Amino acid sequence: MGLFSSFQSVVLTALGLGALGCEAFAFVDALRHPDAAYVAAGKRTRTFWLLVLALCLAVGIVTVFNVLNIFGLAAFVGSAVYLADVRPAVLELRGRGGSSGRRW
């Protein structure tokens, strides 16, 4: 029983640190883009995303060792929405996207 328990602790800690890394990356990335890029991409304002991501990062720091509770999951989902939806739109608008004009 002890081996499984320690393995589970290692896996949950790795998941928590990975989620915290995603939340920190999303927050720093949101700081790098100007406010006008968010509005031009048709997304919410930079201030909105910085507040959401700061809250996600704060919750992620608090729940880093218990990432599977509702608050840890919500914090990860908030940063994942930014990384999956907002960041690609802003990068494409600024000419740094990887699509190079091609669509599927």
ABEGO torsion letter per residue (X at the ends): XAAAAAAAAAAAAAAAAAAAAAAAAAAAAAAABBAAAAAAAGBBBAAAAAAAAAAAAAAAAAAAABAABAAAAAAAAAAAAAAAAAAAAAAAAAGABAAGGBBX
